[in-house]
Amino acid sequence: MSSSSSPPHQSILPTIPKSDLDACQLEQEHVHKVYNNIAHNFSDTRHKPWPRVVEFLRSFPSHSLILDVGCGNGKYMNIRNDLMMIGCDRSEGLLSICRDRQYQVFLSDCMNIPVPTNMFDGVICIAVLHHISTENRRLMALKEIVRLLKPGGQALITVWAKEQEVENKKSTYITNKNTKTCPVHTKNEQTNEIIIHTPRTEFQQPDCLVPWTKPTEKLLRYYHVFVKDELEHILSHISQVKIINSYNDDGNWCIIFMKMA
Ligand SMILES: C[S@@+](CC[C@H](N)C(=O)[O-])C[C@H]1O[C@@H](n2cnc3c(N)ncnc32)[C@H](O)[C@@H]1O
């Protein structure tokens, strides 16, 4: 991994994936390894459920079966004790935190979830798809969610937005300058390198590496930040999907859809 002081031409940053294998390697190195490494640290900063996700979960009748895809530390798993919530994630570190909390979770990649078709009344997938590095793989993940829903079931998907100012309102991510920011890298135009994003600033590119600083090391998480209507565009390739609502929630694009019979 390059250090922040390396000149761009000497850095060994990953490049935009050209194949599925490249994409797997990029996600392994800059998503899965990082989440495992930061699991406890990350979990300590993630306890406040987003109100609109809670509102979505509150819309289901008692005893509905809900899957949380990419459940992280399980912060949505105990919103209601009359729902049957199951979570899955690629990070063993985060799953073990869920298990300590007695949540029902299993290890799975969101592109291939080992569960029968038409199983769930609802699915949430919160802040996960922006870690998938090609459009085809993002489509695979959404197809998998559609497959798992019962006809009439609904899913809520949220992703980080490239636009951090919508209708003249800046997101909390941009306005909250409490976190120390450190400009770390600029794009090397000669290569296809993925740039390092400067935290708490507007995104310059849709594909970027976002630093996570631990006392002893700086880790880089891969993100594909979505532009307006990008989720709708991908979903338009899947039959059986009816979009119920789409909105921006403080720097995130969100979509609620129903699986049609
Ligand atoms: C920003 S966290 C969000 C966690 C949780 N949904 C929340 O809202 O707190 C992203 C989560 O996605 C998981 N993740 C990333 N890529 C994944 C994949 N391909 N399959 C399953 N989970 C994945 C990570 O391990 C991590 O738990």
The ligand as an SDF file (V2000), in Angstrom:
LIG
                    3D

 27 29  0  0  0  0  0  0  0  0999 V2000
  -20.7660    0.5770    5.3750 C   0  0  0  0  0  0  0  0  0  0  0  0
  -20.9800   -1.0520    6.0110 S   0  0  0  0  0  0  0  0  0  0  0  0
  -22.7340   -1.0790    6.2860 C   0  0  0  0  0  0  0  0  0  0  0  0
  -23.1500   -2.0710    7.3250 C   0  0  0  0  0  0  0  0  0  0  0  0
  -24.6390   -2.0400    7.6940 C   0  0  0  0  0  0  0  0  0  0  0  0
  -25.4670   -2.3410    6.5530 N   0  0  0  0  0  0  0  0  0  0  0  0
  -25.0130   -0.7180    8.3110 C   0  0  0  0  0  0  0  0  0  0  0  0
  -25.8490   -0.0100    7.7290 O   0  0  0  0  0  0  0  0  0  0  0  0
  -24.4700   -0.3720    9.3630 O   0  0  0  0  0  0  0  0  0  0  0  0
  -20.7730   -2.0810    4.5880 C   0  0  0  0  0  0  0  0  0  0  0  0
  -20.9810   -3.5480    4.8820 C   0  0  0  0  0  0  0  0  0  0  0  0
  -21.0430   -4.2630    3.6520 O   0  0  0  0  0  0  0  0  0  0  0  0
  -20.3530   -5.4870    3.7980 C   0  0  0  0  0  0  0  0  0  0  0  0
  -19.9910   -5.9430    2.4570 N   0  0  0  0  0  0  0  0  0  0  0  0
  -19.1770   -5.3500    1.5660 C   0  0  0  0  0  0  0  0  0  0  0  0
  -19.1090   -6.0640    0.4390 N   0  0  0  0  0  0  0  0  0  0  0  0
  -19.9170   -7.1360    0.6100 C   0  0  0  0  0  0  0  0  0  0  0  0
  -20.2640   -8.2580   -0.2010 C   0  0  0  0  0  0  0  0  0  0  0  0
  -19.7520   -8.4020   -1.4270 N   0  0  0  0  0  0  0  0  0  0  0  0
  -21.1270   -9.1620    0.2890 N   0  0  0  0  0  0  0  0  0  0  0  0
  -21.6410   -9.0220    1.5340 C   0  0  0  0  0  0  0  0  0  0  0  0
  -21.3430   -7.9990    2.3620 N   0  0  0  0  0  0  0  0  0  0  0  0
  -20.4830   -7.0650    1.9020 C   0  0  0  0  0  0  0  0  0  0  0  0
  -19.1830   -5.1220    4.6790 C   0  0  0  0  0  0  0  0  0  0  0  0
  -18.5640   -6.2620    5.2500 O   0  0  0  0  0  0  0  0  0  0  0  0
  -19.8520   -4.1930    5.6840 C   0  0  0  0  0  0  0  0  0  0  0  0
  -20.4060   -4.8870    6.7530 O   0  0  0  0  0  0  0  0  0  0  0  0
  1  2  1  0
  2  3  1  0
  2 10  1  0
  3  4  1  0
  4  5  1  0
  5  6  1  0
  5  7  1  0
  7  8  2  0
  7  9  1  0
 10 11  1  0
 11 12  1  0
 11 26  1  0
 12 13  1  0
 13 14  1  0
 13 24  1  0
 14 15  1  0
 14 23  1  0
 15 16  2  0
 16 17  1  0
 17 18  1  0
 17 23  2  0
 18 19  1  0
 18 20  2  0
 20 21  1  0
 21 22  2  0
 22 23  1  0
 24 25  1  0
 24 26  1  0
 26 27  1  0
M  CHG  2   2   1   9  -1
M  END
$$$$
